[in-house]
Amino acid sequence: MTMSNTDFFRETSQSRYDLFVKHISKGGVCFTLADEEGCLNLTVGNERVLPIWPTAELANEWASTEHQEFSALEINNEAFVETWLPGMQNDNISVGVAPNMAGEGIVVQAMELKQEIQG
């Protein structure tokens, strides 16, 4: 990613989503937040959501406001697409794609995101 964190977070939710899908489609890694007990899961409405970002810096900056005990966890591309997304679908966990500092972002079913990534 070549833009600053501030510029990235100022993009619309759709633009951040599109940038993330493009990043992963080109073989990029992604990051979620984790502590010693596991990954951060958020509740959005009645959905469990795993937030993800295209860089560790974005994930850590997002965590700095309300989730300081969590830090970025790298997920390699193949593991994300082939293991994490199917597992999340099986566990009824949605994906929160690159939420901004206000918590705004697109929430999508895991297999829907996988289909977007794979074109």
Disulfide bonds with the S-S distance in Angstrom:
none
